[in-house]
Amino acid sequence: MAGRSNPSADAAAADKASTAGEAAPVAAGQVHADATRIGAMLAEIARIGPDATGGGISRISFTKDERTAHDLVSGWLKALGFTIKVDAIGNTIAERPGTVPGAPAIGVGSHLDSVPHGGRFDGIVGVVGAVEMARLFVENGVATRHPLRIVIFAGEEGARFGEPCVGSKAVAGNLGNRDLALMKDASGISLADALRAIGFDPRTVPTARWKPSEWAAFLELHIEQARVLEMTETPIGLVDTVSGSTRLRVELTGRADHSGGTPMDVRADALAAAAEVVLAAESLAKDSRNRGARLTVGRLDVHPNSITTIPGRVRFTIDVRDVDSDRQRQLAVEIVRRTRVLADRRGIGVETELIADTSPVVLPIWIREQSSKVCEELGIKYRVMTSGAGHDSQVVNAIVPAGMVFVPSKDGLSHVPGEWTSASDVARGVEVLYALANRLDGLLASLEGMEAGSSSAA
């Protein structure tokens, strides 16, 4: 597929030809995912890394819990006949061979790590969905021309080290050894040390990089993490654009003092300054000129954190998200500028640090067009939509064309214990995923055949 000038036009030209492939898929609508089995897999994974207080999931990236979850799913895929390998950053890649020697793979997958006190479905639905899709291929005796690879990315959530999509950034070649040493969690543990603690050698991480020639497409099933699908009673979302994210760490330093003995007009209250920054971020995001932008202060660490002491130091994070790359960065610059102005007025010191920066991505229209055709063939209502959350797919899209399928989130909740998507909704998403992977398998084979033919004719 490398070097094709107009994939969308080529896909349209080959669409009809693809139906004459050597391994015809089971007809659309005749293969059904098992919601009971999906629910059981979701429940089994949820037993790994539960909160000590109950209710939520804290299966944090680059921990033993995350590895245990990877091992569990690897066992399921191995039982289906897939070969398993784990790369240098901890991504698990399971493969079922294709019938055409040397054909690039179609990848499907997501992640198993969670945010602290998170839910049971974010990322996990995409992994469980990939396993169920794989089972449909195996149980229905459908051979694919392209190898089928199920990918479980490591460290998608950026909650621990600030950097999201660590596993996918490694395969895209966007993560170096220096990054591993510089990225640290709240306890001061570097990503390099975290990798060593779970049996990986950080020096070998560059070997995880994918060769684009070995991949034909990548698909990710995911919960919406918003409420559009539920509100519009639409069972499937097809993602056209994934928001980018710029993440900042800010430290405000004032003066710790007695809460009773210090008059209000001589205080250097770092928390009061931080509160103004939080409101400034909210104001920027709500400005009509920035419609669609989201700014969030999600963590505040206050020192000395005492009832009777004026806060002398506050560390916090700012997450700037947008589908407009320029505006995303401009808003990050603007909130830093406003932070300095507010702090100067209060006599507060300021330090800022850029901890992560991921650009928004427009996913390939030709994959989305094929996704639409699949939904129409299955008789499933769908809508094309933007993803406000970031995903591994937007990262790997730099080296392999990627597509995303959303299923509804109850009340739009995500990253909280109340996160919920019904197993029947996941099953419907799996059926779309299966049909789409099957369709792309035939379509891409036809396109590759056209290229091979034109190359030999030349």
C-alpha positions in Angstrom: 0.0 0.0 0.0 3.0 2.3 0.4 3.1 5.1 -2.1 -0.5 4.8 -3.3 -1.6 8.4 -4.4 -5.3 8.0 -3.9 -6.3 5.1 -1.6 -10.0 6.3 -1.5 -10.3 6.2 -5.3 -8.4 2.9 -5.5 -10.7 1.4 -2.9 -13.7 2.4 -4.8 -12.3 0.9 -8.0 -11.4 -2.4 -6.3 -14.5 -2.7 -4.1 -16.5 -4.8 -6.6 -13.5 -6.9 -7.5 -12.8 -7.7 -3.9 -15.9 -9.9 -3.7 -14.3 -12.4 -6.1 -11.5 -13.2 -3.7 -10.3 -16.7 -2.9 -11.7 -16.9 0.7 -15.3 -15.5 0.5 -16.4 -14.2 3.9 -19.5 -15.5 5.7 -22.4 -13.3 4.5 -23.0 -10.1 6.4 -25.5 -10.7 9.2 -24.9 -14.5 9.4 -22.2 -14.3 12.0 -23.2 -13.3 15.5 -21.0 -12.4 18.4 -21.8 -14.0 21.8 -22.8 -11.3 24.3 -22.7 -13.8 27.2 -19.1 -14.7 26.4 -18.1 -11.1 26.0 -19.6 -10.3 29.4 -17.7 -13.1 31.0 -14.4 -11.9 29.5 -15.0 -8.4 30.7 -15.8 -9.7 34.2 -12.7 -11.8 34.3 -10.4 -9.0 33.3 -12.1 -6.7 35.9 -10.9 -9.0 38.7 -7.3 -7.9 37.9 -6.4 -4.6 39.6 -9.5 -3.7 41.5 -9.5 -0.7 43.8 -8.8 -1.6 47.4 -11.9 0.3 48.4 -14.0 -1.5 45.9 -16.0 -0.4 42.9 -13.4 0.9 40.5 -10.3 -0.4 38.6 -6.7 0.8 39.2 -4.8 -1.4 36.7 -2.0 1.1 36.2 0.4 1.0 33.3 3.7 -0.8 33.6 2.7 -2.7 36.7 2.4 -6.4 37.5 -1.4 -6.1 37.2 -1.2 -4.8 33.7 1.1 -7.7 32.8 -1.3 -10.2 34.4 -4.1 -8.9 32.3 -2.0 -9.3 29.1 -1.1 -12.8 30.1 -4.8 -13.7 30.6 -5.8 -12.5 27.2 -2.7 -14.1 25.6 -3.9 -17.4 26.9 -7.3 -16.9 25.3 -5.7 -16.1 21.9 -3.2 -18.9 22.2 -6.1 -21.3 22.7 -7.6 -20.0 19.4 -4.4 -21.0 17.6 -2.7 -17.6 17.6 1.1 -17.3 18.1 2.0 -14.8 20.8 4.9 -12.4 21.1 5.6 -9.5 23.5 7.7 -6.7 22.3 10.3 -4.6 24.1 7.8 -2.0 25.5 5.3 -4.7 26.6 2.9 -4.7 23.7 1.4 -8.1 23.2 0.9 -9.1 19.5 -1.0 -12.3 18.6 -1.0 -13.5 15.0 -3.0 -15.9 12.9 -1.3 -16.4 9.5 -2.9 -15.4 6.2 -3.2 -17.5 3.1 -1.1 -15.2 0.9 2.6 -15.4 1.7 4.2 -12.1 2.6 1.0 -10.2 2.8 0.9 -7.3 5.3 -1.2 -7.8 8.4 -4.6 -6.4 9.4 -4.3 -5.4 13.1 -7.1 -5.1 15.6 -6.9 -4.2 19.3 -6.7 -1.7 22.1 -5.3 -1.6 25.7 -5.8 -3.1 29.1 -4.4 -0.5 31.5 -6.7 1.9 33.3 -6.6 5.3 35.0 -6.6 5.2 38.9 -10.1 4.5 40.2 -11.3 4.0 36.6 -13.8 1.8 34.9 -14.1 -1.7 33.4 -14.6 -0.9 29.8 -12.2 1.8 28.5 -9.7 -0.1 26.3 -10.8 -3.4 27.6 -13.9 -3.5 25.2 -11.5 -3.2 22.3 -9.3 -6.1 23.5 -12.3 -8.3 24.4 -13.9 -7.3 21.1 -10.8 -8.3 19.2 -10.7 -11.7 20.9 -14.4 -12.3 20.1 -13.8 -11.2 16.5 -10.8 -13.6 16.3 -13.0 -16.4 17.6 -15.6 -15.7 14.9 -13.0 -16.1 12.2 -11.8 -19.4 13.8 -15.2 -20.9 14.6 -16.6 -20.1 11.2 -13.6 -21.5 9.4 -12.9 -18.2 7.6 -9.3 -17.9 6.4 -8.0 -14.4 5.7 -5.5 -13.6 2.9 -3.7 -11.2 5.2 -2.3 -12.2 8.6 -4.7 -11.2 11.4 -2.8 -9.6 14.4 -4.5 -8.8 17.7 -2.6 -6.1 19.4 -2.8 -5.3 23.1 -0.9 -2.0 23.6 0.9 -1.3 26.9 0.5 2.0 28.8 -2.2 3.7 26.8 -3.4 5.8 29.7 -1.1 8.7 30.5 -2.2 8.9 34.1 1.0 7.5 35.6 3.8 9.1 33.5 1.8 12.0 31.9 2.5 10.6 28.5 -0.4 8.8 26.8 -0.1 5.9 24.3 3.4 4.8 25.3 3.1 1.4 23.6 1.8 2.8 20.4 4.3 5.6 20.3 7.1 3.0 20.6 5.8 1.1 17.6 5.5 4.3 15.7 9.1 5.2 16.5 8.2 8.2 18.6 9.7 7.0 21.9 13.5 7.1 22.6 15.7 5.8 25.4 16.1 9.4 26.7 12.3 9.7 27.0 12.2 6.6 29.2 14.6 8.1 31.6 12.9 11.5 31.7 9.3 10.4 32.1 8.6 9.9 35.8 5.5 9.2 37.9 4.4 10.9 41.1 6.7 8.7 43.1 9.7 9.7 41.0 10.0 6.3 39.3 11.1 6.7 35.7 9.5 4.7 32.9 12.9 3.0 32.4 12.9 1.8 36.0 9.2 0.8 35.8 10.1 -1.4 32.8 13.0 -3.0 34.6 10.7 -3.8 37.6 8.4 -5.9 35.4 11.2 -7.7 33.5 11.8 -5.5 30.4 15.1 -4.0 29.2 14.5 -0.3 28.4 17.6 -0.3 26.1 15.8 -2.6 23.6 12.6 -0.4 23.3 13.6 0.9 19.8 13.3 -2.7 18.5 9.5 -2.5 19.1 9.1 -0.1 16.1 6.9 -1.5 13.3 7.8 -1.6 9.7 4.9 0.0 7.7 5.4 -2.5 4.9 4.3 -5.3 7.3 0.9 -3.7 8.1 -2.1 -3.2 5.8 -4.6 -1.6 8.3 -5.4 -1.3 12.0 -8.9 -1.3 13.6 -9.9 -0.3 17.1 -13.2 -0.9 18.8 -13.8 1.4 21.7 -16.5 2.8 24.0 -17.5 6.3 23.0 -16.7 7.9 26.4 -19.4 10.5 25.7 -23.1 10.5 25.4 -23.9 11.3 21.7 -24.6 7.7 20.7 -26.8 7.1 23.7 -28.7 10.4 23.3 -29.3 9.8 19.6 -30.1 6.1 20.0 -27.4 5.2 17.6 -25.6 1.9 18.2 -22.4 2.5 16.2 -20.1 5.5 15.8 -17.5 5.7 13.1 -14.6 8.1 14.0 -13.4 10.6 11.5 -11.1 12.7 13.7 -9.3 12.1 17.0 -8.5 15.1 19.3 -5.0 16.0 20.1 -3.7 16.7 23.6 -1.1 19.0 25.1 -0.3 18.3 28.7 1.4 20.7 31.1 2.8 20.4 34.6 2.6 23.6 36.6 4.2 24.5 40.0 3.2 27.6 41.9 5.3 28.6 44.9 4.1 31.0 47.4 4.7 31.1 51.2 3.3 28.7 53.8 2.0 30.6 56.8 -0.3 30.3 59.8 -4.0 30.4 58.7 -5.0 32.5 61.7 -2.0 34.7 62.3 -1.5 35.9 58.7 -3.6 38.8 57.4 -5.3 38.3 54.1 -3.5 41.2 52.4 0.0 39.9 53.0 -0.5 36.3 52.0 1.2 34.5 49.1 -1.4 31.7 48.8 -0.3 29.3 46.1 -3.7 27.5 46.2 -5.7 30.7 45.7 -3.5 31.4 42.7 -4.0 27.9 41.4 -7.8 28.3 41.8 -7.6 31.4 39.5 -5.7 29.3 36.9 -8.3 26.6 37.0 -11.0 29.2 36.3 -8.9 30.8 33.6 -8.6 27.4 31.9 -12.4 26.9 32.1 -13.0 30.4 30.7 -10.7 29.8 27.7 -12.4 26.5 26.9 -15.9 28.2 27.1 -15.0 31.1 24.9 -17.1 30.9 21.8 -14.0 31.5 19.7 -12.6 28.2 21.0 -15.7 26.1 20.5 -14.8 22.4 20.7 -11.7 22.9 22.8 -11.4 21.3 26.3 -9.1 22.4 29.1 -8.9 20.4 32.3 -7.0 20.6 35.6 -7.3 17.1 36.7 -4.7 16.9 39.5 -3.8 19.3 42.4 -1.1 18.4 44.9 -1.2 20.9 47.7 1.7 21.4 50.2 1.7 21.3 53.2 -2.0 20.2 52.8 -2.9 21.2 56.4 -6.2 22.8 57.6 -4.4 25.5 59.6 -1.6 26.3 57.1 -1.8 28.6 54.1 -0.7 26.5 51.0 2.9 27.4 50.1 3.2 25.2 47.0 0.8 23.7 44.5 1.6 21.4 41.7 -1.1 20.6 39.1 -1.6 19.5 35.5 -3.4 21.1 32.6 -4.7 19.0 29.8 -5.5 20.9 26.6 -7.5 19.0 23.9 -8.7 20.1 20.5 -9.3 18.8 17.0 -7.5 21.9 15.6 -3.8 21.4 16.0 -2.8 25.1 15.8 -5.5 26.1 18.3 -4.5 23.3 20.7 -0.9 24.6 20.9 -2.1 28.3 21.0 -4.4 27.6 23.9 -1.5 25.8 25.8 0.7 28.9 25.3 -2.2 31.2 26.3 -3.0 29.3 29.6 0.7 29.5 30.5 0.8 33.2 29.8 -2.3 33.8 31.9 -0.9 31.7 34.7 2.2 33.9 34.8 0.2 37.1 34.9 -2.1 35.8 37.7 0.9 34.5 39.7 2.9 37.8 39.3 0.0 39.8 40.6 -0.1 37.6 43.7 3.7 37.5 44.2 3.8 33.7 43.4 6.6 31.9 41.6 5.8 29.8 38.5 7.4 26.9 36.8 5.8 25.1 33.8 6.8 22.0 32.0 5.5 20.3 28.8 5.0 16.7 29.7 3.2 15.4 26.6 2.0 16.6 23.2 0.0 14.6 20.7 -1.5 16.1 17.6 -5.1 15.6 16.5 -5.5 13.1 13.6 -7.9 12.8 10.7 -8.4 9.1 10.1 -8.3 7.8 6.5 -11.6 8.4 4.8 -11.4 5.2 2.7 -11.5 3.0 5.9 -14.4 5.0 7.2 -16.2 4.6 3.8 -15.8 0.8 4.0 -17.0 1.0 7.7 -20.2 2.8 6.5 -20.8 0.2 3.8 -20.5 -2.6 6.4 -23.0 -0.9 8.7 -25.4 -0.5 5.8 -25.1 -4.1 4.8 -25.7 -5.2 8.4 -28.7 -2.8 8.7 -27.1 -1.0 11.6 -27.7 2.7 12.2 -24.4 4.6 12.6 -23.1 8.2 12.7 -19.7 9.6 11.8 -18.2 11.4 14.8 -15.2 13.0 16.4 -13.4 11.4 19.3 -12.7 13.8 22.1 -10.5 11.3 23.8 -7.1 10.1 22.5 -6.4 6.6 21.3 -3.6 4.3 20.2 -5.2 4.4 16.7 -4.3 8.0 16.2 -0.7 7.2 16.9 -0.3 4.1 14.7 -2.2 5.9 11.9 1.1 7.6 11.2 2.5 4.3 9.9 -0.6 2.2 9.1 -4.1 3.4 8.0 -6.3 3.2 11.1 -10.1 3.1 11.7 -12.2 3.3 14.8 -15.6 1.9 15.7 -17.4 3.3 18.8 -20.1 1.7 20.9 -22.3 3.6 23.4 -21.3 4.6 26.9 -24.1 4.7 29.4 -24.6 8.4 30.5 -21.4 9.2 28.7 -19.4 8.2 31.8 -15.8 7.1 31.5 -12.6 7.0 33.6 -14.8 6.5 36.6 -16.2 3.3 38.4 -19.7 4.0 36.9 -18.4 3.5 33.4 -20.7 1.1 31.6 -21.4 -0.4 28.2 -23.8 -3.4 27.8 -22.4 -6.7 26.5 -25.0 -6.6 23.7 -23.8 -3.3 22.5 -20.2 -4.6 22.5 -21.4 -7.7 20.6 -22.9 -5.4 17.9 -19.6 -3.6 17.7 -17.8 -6.9 17.3 -20.1 -7.9 14.4 -19.2 -4.6 12.7 -15.5 -5.2 13.4 -15.6 -8.8 12.0 -17.4 -7.7 8.8 -15.1 -4.7 8.4 -11.9 -6.8 8.8 -13.3 -9.3 6.4 -14.2 -6.6 3.9 -10.8 -5.0 4.1 -9.1 -8.3 3.7 -10.7 -8.8 0.3 -10.5 -5.2 -0.7 -6.8 -4.8 0.1 -6.0 -8.1 -1.5 -7.6 -6.8 -4.7 -5.7 -3.5 -4.5 -2.4 -5.3 -3.9 -3.2 -7.5 -6.9 -3.9 -4.5 -9.0 -0.5 -3.0 -8.0 1.3 -6.3 -8.6 -0.3 -6.5 -12.0 0.6 -3.0 -13.0 4.1 -3.5 -11.7 4.6 -6.7 -13.8 3.2 -5.1 -16.8 5.7 -2.3 -16.5 
